[in-house]
Amino acid sequence: MLFLAGEVGVVTIDGTVVVELIAFLLMLAVLARYVYPQIVKVAEARQLAIAEQLREAEKARADAETRLKDAEAKLDDARKTAQTLIEAAGKSADQLRQEMKGKAEEEARRIAEAARKEIEAERDRALQSIRGEVADLVVMATEKVIGETLDASKHKQLIDKAIAEVASGDGSR
């Protein structure tokens, strides 16, 4: 192996280089046969797992977007429903206000009509009372002037005449 020995620059070439070269090639063959396939298999499995996780993440993102759109649609529906309810409540309040106003106006008309009727009845009673008093005064005055008591038919006749004169307002014949 001396024929292989020689010196080239800084590296010395001798018999150990051949052994080292064979050991290197043997190591490379063992690594290529047993270790590298395992490393490649693990790397490919890792790559497949990552690809699967990416697909799942994409699917989850798509599902989340779908659920978000559904939630937004439901929220919009809820807002529309709430707006409809608010409008319905406003209309109901307006209708109730109108009904209450109508009832109050009707009650006011009824009270005013009752008061008017009561006033008319009171006026009629007052007129009847005044007529009765006028009739009594006429009878007394007539008795004093004539000096005698009148019978019922003459009495009624005089009272009606006096009442007609008082009602006409002129008091003269």
Backbone as JSON Lines, residues from 0, in Angstrom:
{"i":0,"aa":"M","n":[0.79,-1.16,0.0],"ca":[0.0,0.0,0.0],"c":[0.85,1.25,0.0]}
{"i":1,"aa":"L","n":[2.01,0.98,-0.15],"ca":[2.92,2.09,-0.24],"c":[2.78,2.82,-1.56]}
{"i":2,"aa":"F","n":[2.38,2.08,-2.53],"ca":[2.24,2.75,-3.83],"c":[1.12,3.79,-3.81]}
{"i":3,"aa":"L","n":[0.2,3.66,-2.86],"ca":[-0.86,4.65,-2.73],"c":[-0.4,5.83,-1.89]}
{"i":4,"aa":"A","n":[0.67,5.63,-1.2],"ca":[1.09,6.7,-0.32],"c":[1.74,7.79,-1.13]}
{"i":5,"aa":"G","n":[1.34,8.9,-0.9],"ca":[1.9,10.05,-1.55],"c":[1.37,11.29,-0.86]}
{"i":6,"aa":"E","n":[1.94,12.33,-1.13],"ca":[1.53,13.52,-0.43],"c":[1.11,14.55,-1.46]}
{"i":7,"aa":"V","n":[-0.04,15.0,-1.24],"ca":[-0.55,16.02,-2.13],"c":[-0.98,17.17,-1.24]}
{"i":8,"aa":"G","n":[-0.34,18.15,-1.29],"ca":[-0.68,19.33,-0.52],"c":[-0.69,19.05,0.96]}
{"i":9,"aa":"V","n":[-1.73,19.4,1.63],"ca":[-1.86,19.24,3.07],"c":[-2.41,17.85,3.4]}
{"i":10,"aa":"V","n":[-3.11,17.24,2.5],"ca":[-3.7,15.94,2.76],"c":[-2.68,14.86,2.39]}
{"i":11,"aa":"T","n":[-2.56,13.88,3.27],"ca":[-1.71,12.75,2.98],"c":[-2.56,11.58,2.55]}
{"i":12,"aa":"I","n":[-2.18,10.98,1.46],"ca":[-2.94,9.85,0.98],"c":[-2.12,8.62,1.33]}
{"i":13,"aa":"D","n":[-2.74,7.72,2.13],"ca":[-2.09,6.48,2.49],"c":[-3.13,5.37,2.52]}
{"i":14,"aa":"G","n":[-2.88,4.25,3.13],"ca":[-3.76,3.07,3.12],"c":[-5.02,3.29,3.92]}
{"i":15,"aa":"T","n":[-5.03,4.15,4.83],"ca":[-6.22,4.37,5.65],"c":[-7.32,5.05,4.86]}
{"i":16,"aa":"V","n":[-6.97,5.71,3.82],"ca":[-7.97,6.39,2.99],"c":[-8.88,5.36,2.37]}
{"i":17,"aa":"V","n":[-8.32,4.24,1.94],"ca":[-9.13,3.2,1.31],"c":[-10.07,2.63,2.35]}
{"i":18,"aa":"V","n":[-9.6,2.37,3.52],"ca":[-10.44,1.82,4.57],"c":[-11.52,2.85,4.93]}
{"i":19,"aa":"E","n":[-11.13,4.06,5.02],"ca":[-12.1,5.11,5.35],"c":[-13.12,5.25,4.25]}
{"i":20,"aa":"L","n":[-12.68,5.12,3.02],"ca":[-13.59,5.19,1.89],"c":[-14.56,4.03,1.91]}
{"i":21,"aa":"I","n":[-14.09,2.82,2.18],"ca":[-14.97,1.64,2.24],"c":[-15.93,1.8,3.41]}
{"i":22,"aa":"A","n":[-15.42,2.26,4.55],"ca":[-16.29,2.45,5.73],"c":[-17.36,3.5,5.41]}
{"i":23,"aa":"F","n":[-16.94,4.55,4.72],"ca":[-17.9,5.61,4.36],"c":[-18.98,5.07,3.44]}
{"i":24,"aa":"L","n":[-18.56,4.3,2.41],"ca":[-19.52,3.74,1.48],"c":[-20.44,2.73,2.16]}
{"i":25,"aa":"L","n":[-19.86,1.9,3.06],"ca":[-20.69,0.98,3.83],"c":[-21.7,1.73,4.68]}
{"i":26,"aa":"M","n":[-21.26,2.77,5.34],"ca":[-22.14,3.58,6.18],"c":[-23.22,4.23,5.32]}
{"i":27,"aa":"L","n":[-22.86,4.69,4.17],"ca":[-23.8,5.3,3.25],"c":[-24.83,4.28,2.79]}
{"i":28,"aa":"A","n":[-24.37,3.04,2.51],"ca":[-25.28,1.98,2.09],"c":[-26.23,1.62,3.21]}
{"i":29,"aa":"V","n":[-25.74,1.5,4.44],"ca":[-26.61,1.18,5.59],"c":[-27.61,2.3,5.8]}
{"i":30,"aa":"L","n":[-27.15,3.53,5.75],"ca":[-28.05,4.68,5.93],"c":[-29.11,4.71,4.82]}
{"i":31,"aa":"A","n":[-28.67,4.47,3.57],"ca":[-29.59,4.51,2.44],"c":[-30.59,3.38,2.51]}
{"i":32,"aa":"R","n":[-30.14,2.21,3.01],"ca":[-31.02,1.05,3.05],"c":[-31.98,1.08,4.23]}
{"i":33,"aa":"Y","n":[-31.53,1.51,5.41],"ca":[-32.35,1.38,6.6],"c":[-32.8,2.72,7.21]}
{"i":34,"aa":"V","n":[-31.96,3.69,7.26],"ca":[-32.28,4.94,7.97],"c":[-33.02,5.93,7.08]}
{"i":35,"aa":"Y","n":[-32.51,6.2,5.9],"ca":[-33.14,7.2,5.03],"c":[-34.59,6.85,4.67]}
{"i":36,"aa":"P","n":[-34.9,5.57,4.38],"ca":[-36.32,5.28,4.11],"c":[-37.21,5.62,5.32]}
{"i":37,"aa":"Q","n":[-36.7,5.33,6.53],"ca":[-37.49,5.66,7.71],"c":[-37.65,7.18,7.84]}
{"i":38,"aa":"I","n":[-36.59,7.91,7.61],"ca":[-36.65,9.36,7.69],"c":[-37.61,9.91,6.63]}
{"i":39,"aa":"V","n":[-37.53,9.36,5.42],"ca":[-38.43,9.79,4.34],"c":[-39.86,9.45,4.69]}
{"i":40,"aa":"K","n":[-40.07,8.23,5.24],"ca":[-41.41,7.82,5.61],"c":[-41.98,8.75,6.7]}
{"i":41,"aa":"V","n":[-41.17,9.05,7.69],"ca":[-41.61,9.96,8.76],"c":[-41.88,11.34,8.19]}
{"i":42,"aa":"A","n":[-41.03,11.81,7.3],"ca":[-41.22,13.14,6.7],"c":[-42.49,13.17,5.86]}
{"i":43,"aa":"E","n":[-42.71,12.1,5.07],"ca":[-43.93,12.04,4.25],"c":[-45.18,11.96,5.13]}
{"i":44,"aa":"A","n":[-45.09,11.17,6.23],"ca":[-46.22,11.09,7.15],"c":[-46.49,12.45,7.78]}
{"i":45,"aa":"R","n":[-45.41,13.13,8.14],"ca":[-45.55,14.48,8.71],"c":[-46.15,15.42,7.67]}
{"i":46,"aa":"Q","n":[-45.7,15.32,6.43],"ca":[-46.23,16.16,5.36],"c":[-47.71,15.87,5.14]}
{"i":47,"aa":"L","n":[-48.09,14.58,5.12],"ca":[-49.5,14.21,4.97],"c":[-50.33,14.72,6.15]}
{"i":48,"aa":"A","n":[-49.76,14.59,7.36],"ca":[-50.48,15.07,8.55],"c":[-50.69,16.59,8.47]}
{"i":49,"aa":"I","n":[-49.66,17.29,8.04],"ca":[-49.78,18.75,7.9],"c":[-50.81,19.09,6.83]}
{"i":50,"aa":"A","n":[-50.77,18.36,5.71],"ca":[-51.74,18.6,4.63],"c":[-53.16,18.33,5.13]}
{"i":51,"aa":"E","n":[-53.33,17.25,5.91],"ca":[-54.65,16.92,6.47],"c":[-55.11,18.01,7.44]}
{"i":52,"aa":"Q","n":[-54.18,18.47,8.28],"ca":[-54.52,19.54,9.22],"c":[-54.9,20.82,8.48]}
{"i":53,"aa":"L","n":[-54.2,21.1,7.38],"ca":[-54.54,22.28,6.58],"c":[-55.93,22.13,5.97]}
{"i":54,"aa":"R","n":[-56.25,20.92,5.45],"ca":[-57.59,20.68,4.91],"c":[-58.66,20.85,6.0]}
{"i":55,"aa":"E","n":[-58.38,20.28,7.18],"ca":[-59.33,20.4,8.28],"c":[-59.49,21.86,8.71]}
{"i":56,"aa":"A","n":[-58.36,22.58,8.74],"ca":[-58.42,23.99,9.11],"c":[-59.22,24.78,8.08]}
{"i":57,"aa":"E","n":[-59.03,24.46,6.8],"ca":[-59.78,25.13,5.74],"c":[-61.27,24.81,5.87]}
{"i":58,"aa":"K","n":[-61.55,23.52,6.14],"ca":[-62.95,23.12,6.32],"c":[-63.55,23.82,7.53]}
{"i":59,"aa":"A","n":[-62.81,23.89,8.63],"ca":[-63.29,24.57,9.84],"c":[-63.51,26.05,9.56]}
{"i":60,"aa":"R","n":[-62.6,26.67,8.78],"ca":[-62.76,28.08,8.44],"c":[-64.02,28.28,7.6]}
{"i":61,"aa":"A","n":[-64.23,27.39,6.62],"ca":[-65.43,27.48,5.78],"c":[-66.69,27.29,6.63]}
{"i":62,"aa":"D","n":[-66.66,26.31,7.56],"ca":[-67.8,26.1,8.46],"c":[-68.03,27.34,9.32]}
{"i":63,"aa":"A","n":[-66.96,27.92,9.82],"ca":[-67.08,29.11,10.66],"c":[-67.67,30.27,9.85]}
{"i":64,"aa":"E","n":[-67.24,30.42,8.6],"ca":[-67.79,31.47,7.76],"c":[-69.28,31.24,7.5]}
{"i":65,"aa":"T","n":[-69.64,29.97,7.26],"ca":[-71.05,29.63,7.05],"c":[-71.87,29.94,8.29]}
{"i":66,"aa":"R","n":[-71.34,29.54,9.46],"ca":[-72.06,29.82,10.71],"c":[-72.14,31.32,10.97]}
{"i":67,"aa":"L","n":[-71.08,32.04,10.62],"ca":[-71.1,33.49,10.79],"c":[-72.16,34.12,9.9]}
{"i":68,"aa":"K","n":[-72.24,33.66,8.65],"ca":[-73.26,34.18,7.74],"c":[-74.65,33.85,8.26]}
{"i":69,"aa":"D","n":[-74.83,32.61,8.77],"ca":[-76.12,32.23,9.34],"c":[-76.46,33.1,10.54]}
{"i":70,"aa":"A","n":[-75.46,33.33,11.39],"ca":[-75.69,34.15,12.58],"c":[-76.04,35.58,12.18]}
{"i":71,"aa":"E","n":[-75.35,36.1,11.16],"ca":[-75.66,37.45,10.68],"c":[-77.07,37.5,10.1]}
{"i":72,"aa":"A","n":[-77.45,36.47,9.37],"ca":[-78.81,36.42,8.81],"c":[-79.84,36.36,9.93]}
{"i":73,"aa":"K","n":[-79.59,35.54,10.93],"ca":[-80.51,35.46,12.07],"c":[-80.57,36.79,12.81]}
{"i":74,"aa":"L","n":[-79.43,37.45,12.95],"ca":[-79.4,38.75,13.61],"c":[-80.2,39.77,12.81]}
{"i":75,"aa":"D","n":[-80.04,39.74,11.49],"ca":[-80.82,40.65,10.64],"c":[-82.32,40.36,10.78]}
{"i":76,"aa":"D","n":[-82.67,39.06,10.78],"ca":[-84.07,38.69,10.97],"c":[-84.58,39.17,12.33]}
{"i":77,"aa":"A","n":[-83.76,39.01,13.35],"ca":[-84.16,39.45,14.69],"c":[-84.35,40.97,14.71]}
{"i":78,"aa":"R","n":[-83.45,41.69,14.04],"ca":[-83.59,43.15,13.97],"c":[-84.87,43.54,13.24]}
{"i":79,"aa":"K","n":[-85.14,42.85,12.13],"ca":[-86.36,43.15,11.37],"c":[-87.59,42.84,12.21]}
{"i":80,"aa":"T","n":[-87.56,41.7,12.91],"ca":[-88.68,41.33,13.77],"c":[-88.86,42.37,14.88]}
{"i":81,"aa":"A","n":[-87.76,42.79,15.47],"ca":[-87.83,43.8,16.53],"c":[-88.4,45.1,15.98]}
{"i":82,"aa":"Q","n":[-87.95,45.49,14.8],"ca":[-88.46,46.72,14.18],"c":[-89.94,46.59,13.9]}
{"i":83,"aa":"T","n":[-90.36,45.42,13.4],"ca":[-91.78,45.19,13.14],"c":[-92.58,45.28,14.43]}
{"i":84,"aa":"L","n":[-92.04,44.68,15.5],"ca":[-92.74,44.74,16.79],"c":[-92.82,46.16,17.31]}
{"i":85,"aa":"I","n":[-91.76,46.92,17.13],"ca":[-91.77,48.32,17.58],"c":[-92.81,49.11,16.79]}
{"i":86,"aa":"E","n":[-92.85,48.89,15.48],"ca":[-93.84,49.59,14.66],"c":[-95.25,49.18,15.05]}
{"i":87,"aa":"A","n":[-95.45,47.88,15.29],"ca":[-96.78,47.4,15.69],"c":[-97.18,47.99,17.03]}
{"i":88,"aa":"A","n":[-96.23,48.07,17.95],"ca":[-96.52,48.65,19.26],"c":[-96.86,50.13,19.12]}
{"i":89,"aa":"G","n":[-96.15,50.83,18.24],"ca":[-96.46,52.24,17.99],"c":[-97.85,52.41,17.41]}
{"i":90,"aa":"K","n":[-98.19,51.55,16.44],"ca":[-99.52,51.63,15.84],"c":[-100.58,51.3,16.88]}
{"i":91,"aa":"S","n":[-100.3,50.29,17.7],"ca":[-101.25,49.91,18.75],"c":[-101.43,51.06,19.74]}
{"i":92,"aa":"A","n":[-100.33,51.71,20.09],"ca":[-100.41,52.84,21.02],"c":[-101.21,53.98,20.39]}
{"i":93,"aa":"D","n":[-100.98,54.25,19.11],"ca":[-101.74,55.3,18.42],"c":[-103.23,54.95,18.39]}
{"i":94,"aa":"Q","n":[-103.52,53.69,18.09],"ca":[-104.92,53.26,18.03],"c":[-105.56,53.37,19.42]}
{"i":95,"aa":"L","n":[-104.85,52.95,20.44],"ca":[-105.36,53.04,21.81],"c":[-105.57,54.5,22.2]}
{"i":96,"aa":"R","n":[-104.63,55.35,21.81],"ca":[-104.75,56.78,22.1],"c":[-106.0,57.35,21.43]}
{"i":97,"aa":"Q","n":[-106.22,56.96,20.15],"ca":[-107.4,57.44,19.44],"c":[-108.68,56.93,20.1]}
{"i":98,"aa":"E","n":[-108.68,55.64,20.5],"ca":[-109.86,55.09,21.16],"c":[-110.14,55.82,22.47]}
{"i":99,"aa":"M","n":[-109.07,56.05,23.25],"ca":[-109.24,56.74,24.53],"c":[-109.73,58.16,24.3]}
{"i":100,"aa":"K","n":[-109.21,58.82,23.28],"ca":[-109.63,60.18,22.97],"c":[-111.11,60.18,22.57]}
{"i":101,"aa":"G","n":[-111.51,59.21,21.74],"ca":[-112.91,59.1,21.32],"c":[-113.81,58.84,22.52]}
{"i":102,"aa":"K","n":[-113.39,57.94,23.41],"ca":[-114.19,57.65,24.6],"c":[-114.3,58.9,25.48]}
{"i":103,"aa":"A","n":[-113.18,59.61,25.63],"ca":[-113.2,60.82,26.46],"c":[-114.13,61.87,25.85]}
{"i":104,"aa":"E","n":[-114.04,62.03,24.53],"ca":[-114.93,62.99,23.88],"c":[-116.39,62.58,24.02]}
{"i":105,"aa":"E","n":[-116.68,61.29,23.87],"ca":[-118.04,60.79,24.04],"c":[-118.52,61.01,25.47]}
{"i":106,"aa":"E","n":[-117.65,60.75,26.42],"ca":[-118.01,60.96,27.84],"c":[-118.26,62.44,28.1]}
{"i":107,"aa":"A","n":[-117.44,63.3,27.51],"ca":[-117.63,64.75,27.68],"c":[-118.97,65.18,27.07]}
{"i":108,"aa":"R","n":[-119.29,64.64,25.89],"ca":[-120.58,64.97,25.26],"c":[-121.74,64.47,26.13]}
{"i":109,"aa":"R","n":[-121.58,63.26,26.67],"ca":[-122.63,62.7,27.51],"c":[-122.83,63.54,28.76]}
{"i":110,"aa":"I","n":[-121.72,63.95,29.39],"ca":[-121.8,64.76,30.6],"c":[-122.42,66.12,30.27]}
{"i":111,"aa":"A","n":[-121.99,66.72,29.14],"ca":[-122.55,68.02,28.75],"c":[-124.04,67.9,28.47]}
{"i":112,"aa":"E","n":[-124.44,66.81,27.8],"ca":[-125.86,66.6,27.49],"c":[-126.65,66.4,28.78]}
{"i":113,"aa":"A","n":[-126.09,65.62,29.71],"ca":[-126.77,65.4,30.99],"c":[-126.9,66.71,31.75]}
{"i":114,"aa":"A","n":[-125.84,67.52,31.74],"ca":[-125.88,68.82,32.42],"c":[-126.91,69.72,31.76]}
{"i":115,"aa":"R","n":[-126.96,69.72,30.42],"ca":[-127.94,70.55,29.72],"c":[-129.35,70.12,30.08]}
{"i":116,"aa":"K","n":[-129.59,68.8,30.1],"ca":[-130.92,68.3,30.46],"c":[-131.26,68.66,31.9]}
{"i":117,"aa":"E","n":[-130.27,68.56,32.78],"ca":[-130.5,68.92,34.19],"c":[-130.82,70.4,34.32]}
{"i":118,"aa":"I","n":[-130.11,71.22,33.56],"ca":[-130.38,72.67,33.58],"c":[-131.78,72.95,33.07]}
{"i":119,"aa":"E","n":[-132.14,72.29,31.96],"ca":[-133.49,72.49,31.42],"c":[-134.56,72.04,32.42]}
{"i":120,"aa":"A","n":[-134.3,70.88,33.06],"ca":[-135.26,70.39,34.05],"c":[-135.36,71.36,35.23]}
{"i":121,"aa":"E","n":[-134.23,71.88,35.66],"ca":[-134.22,72.85,36.77],"c":[-134.94,74.13,36.37]}
{"i":122,"aa":"R","n":[-134.73,74.57,35.14],"ca":[-135.41,75.77,34.65],"c":[-136.92,75.53,34.59]}
{"i":123,"aa":"D","n":[-137.28,74.34,34.09],"ca":[-138.72,74.02,34.03],"c":[-139.32,74.0,35.43]}
{"i":124,"aa":"R","n":[-138.58,73.41,36.39],"ca":[-139.09,73.39,37.77],"c":[-139.22,74.81,38.32]}
{"i":125,"aa":"A","n":[-138.19,75.63,38.0],"ca":[-138.24,77.02,38.48],"c":[-139.43,77.75,37.86]}
{"i":126,"aa":"L","n":[-139.67,77.52,36.56],"ca":[-140.82,78.17,35.9],"c":[-142.14,77.68,36.51]}
{"i":127,"aa":"Q","n":[-142.23,76.39,36.8],"ca":[-143.45,75.86,37.41],"c":[-143.65,76.48,38.79]}
{"i":128,"aa":"S","n":[-142.54,76.6,39.52],"ca":[-142.64,77.2,40.85],"c":[-143.08,78.65,40.76]}
{"i":129,"aa":"I","n":[-142.49,79.39,39.79],"ca":[-142.86,80.79,39.61],"c":[-144.31,80.89,39.17]}
{"i":130,"aa":"R","n":[-144.75,80.02,38.29],"ca":[-146.15,80.03,37.84],"c":[-147.1,79.78,39.02]}
{"i":131,"aa":"G","n":[-146.69,78.82,39.86],"ca":[-147.52,78.54,41.03],"c":[-147.61,79.74,41.94]}
{"i":132,"aa":"E","n":[-146.45,80.41,42.17],"ca":[-146.45,81.58,43.04],"c":[-147.25,82.72,42.41]}
{"i":133,"aa":"V","n":[-147.1,82.92,41.09],"ca":[-147.85,83.96,40.39],"c":[-149.35,83.65,40.48]}
{"i":134,"aa":"A","n":[-149.69,82.39,40.33],"ca":[-151.1,82.01,40.41],"c":[-151.65,82.32,41.79]}
{"i":135,"aa":"D","n":[-150.88,82.0,42.82],"ca":[-151.32,82.28,44.18],"c":[-151.48,83.79,44.39]}
{"i":136,"aa":"L","n":[-150.51,84.56,43.87],"ca":[-150.59,86.02,44.01],"c":[-151.8,86.57,43.26]}
{"i":137,"aa":"V","n":[-152.05,86.03,42.08],"ca":[-153.19,86.48,41.29],"c":[-154.49,86.17,42.03]}
{"i":138,"aa":"V","n":[-154.56,84.99,42.6],"ca":[-155.78,84.61,43.33],"c":[-155.97,85.53,44.52]}
{"i":139,"aa":"M","n":[-154.9,85.78,45.24],"ca":[-155.02,86.67,46.4],"c":[-155.39,88.08,45.98]}
{"i":140,"aa":"A","n":[-154.76,88.56,44.91],"ca":[-155.07,89.91,44.44],"c":[-156.5,89.99,43.94]}
{"i":141,"aa":"T","n":[-156.93,88.97,43.25],"ca":[-158.29,88.94,42.73],"c":[-159.3,88.89,43.88]}
{"i":142,"aa":"E","n":[-159.02,88.13,44.89],"ca":[-159.92,88.05,46.04],"c":[-160.03,89.4,46.73]}
{"i":143,"aa":"K","n":[-158.92,90.1,46.81],"ca":[-158.96,91.4,47.46],"c":[-159.71,92.4,46.6]}
{"i":144,"aa":"V","n":[-159.49,92.33,45.28],"ca":[-160.16,93.28,44.4],"c":[-161.63,92.95,44.31]}
{"i":145,"aa":"I","n":[-161.97,91.76,44.13],"ca":[-163.37,91.37,43.95],"c":[-164.04,91.22,45.32]}
{"i":146,"aa":"G","n":[-163.29,90.8,46.26],"ca":[-163.82,90.65,47.59],"c":[-164.53,89.33,47.8]}
{"i":147,"aa":"E","n":[-164.4,88.45,46.99],"ca":[-165.04,87.16,47.15],"c":[-164.12,86.05,46.67]}
{"i":148,"aa":"T","n":[-164.43,84.87,47.02],"ca":[-163.65,83.72,46.6],"c":[-164.23,83.21,45.31]}
{"i":149,"aa":"L","n":[-163.34,82.89,44.41],"ca":[-163.78,82.41,43.1],"c":[-163.95,80.91,43.15]}
{"i":150,"aa":"D","n":[-164.83,80.44,42.29],"ca":[-164.94,78.99,42.2],"c":[-163.78,78.44,41.38]}
{"i":151,"aa":"A","n":[-163.64,77.16,41.32],"ca":[-162.47,76.51,40.72],"c":[-162.32,76.83,39.24]}
{"i":152,"aa":"S","n":[-163.41,76.88,38.47],"ca":[-163.29,77.13,37.03],"c":[-162.87,78.56,36.77]}
{"i":153,"aa":"K","n":[-163.43,79.54,37.51],"ca":[-163.02,80.94,37.34],"c":[-161.58,81.1,37.8]}
{"i":154,"aa":"H","n":[-161.26,80.46,38.85],"ca":[-159.91,80.52,39.4],"c":[-158.91,80.04,38.35]}
{"i":155,"aa":"K","n":[-159.14,78.91,37.74],"ca":[-158.24,78.35,36.72],"c":[-158.16,79.27,35.54]}
{"i":156,"aa":"Q","n":[-159.3,79.87,35.14],"ca":[-159.33,80.77,34.0],"c":[-158.46,81.98,34.27]}
{"i":157,"aa":"L","n":[-158.55,82.57,35.43],"ca":[-157.75,83.74,35.79],"c":[-156.26,83.39,35.86]}
{"i":158,"aa":"I","n":[-155.96,82.24,36.39],"ca":[-154.56,81.83,36.51],"c":[-153.95,81.65,35.14]}
{"i":159,"aa":"D","n":[-154.65,80.97,34.26],"ca":[-154.12,80.76,32.91],"c":[-153.92,82.08,32.19]}
{"i":160,"aa":"K","n":[-154.84,83.02,32.36],"ca":[-154.73,84.34,31.73],"c":[-153.53,85.08,32.28]}
{"i":161,"aa":"A","n":[-153.33,85.04,33.58],"ca":[-152.21,85.74,34.19],"c":[-150.89,85.13,33.76]}
{"i":162,"aa":"I","n":[-150.86,83.82,33.71],"ca":[-149.62,83.15,33.28],"c":[-149.3,83.49,31.84]}
{"i":163,"aa":"A","n":[-150.29,83.54,30.99],"ca":[-150.07,83.88,29.58],"c":[-149.53,85.29,29.48]}
{"i":164,"aa":"E","n":[-150.06,86.22,30.3],"ca":[-149.57,87.6,30.26],"c":[-148.14,87.7,30.76]}
{"i":165,"aa":"V","n":[-147.83,86.94,31.84],"ca":[-146.46,86.98,32.37],"c":[-145.49,86.33,31.39]}
{"i":166,"aa":"A","n":[-145.92,85.22,30.77],"ca":[-145.06,84.54,29.82],"c":[-144.82,85.38,28.58]}
{"i":167,"aa":"S","n":[-145.83,86.19,28.14],"ca":[-145.64,87.01,26.98],"c":[-144.71,88.19,27.27]}
{"i":168,"aa":"G","n":[-144.6,88.53,28.54],"ca":[-143.62,89.54,28.92],"c":[-144.14,90.94,28.94]}
{"i":169,"aa":"D","n":[-145.36,91.22,28.44],"ca":[-145.79,92.62,28.43],"c":[-146.64,92.94,29.65]}
{"i":170,"aa":"G","n":[-147.29,92.04,30.27],"ca":[-148.06,92.26,31.49],"c":[-149.32,93.07,31.27]}
{"i":171,"aa":"S","n":[-149.56,93.47,30.05],"ca":[-150.79,94.23,29.76],"c":[-151.75,93.36,29.02]}
{"i":172,"aa":"R","n":[-153.03,93.81,28.93],"ca":[-154.06,93.01,28.29],"c":[-153.97,93.04,26.84]}
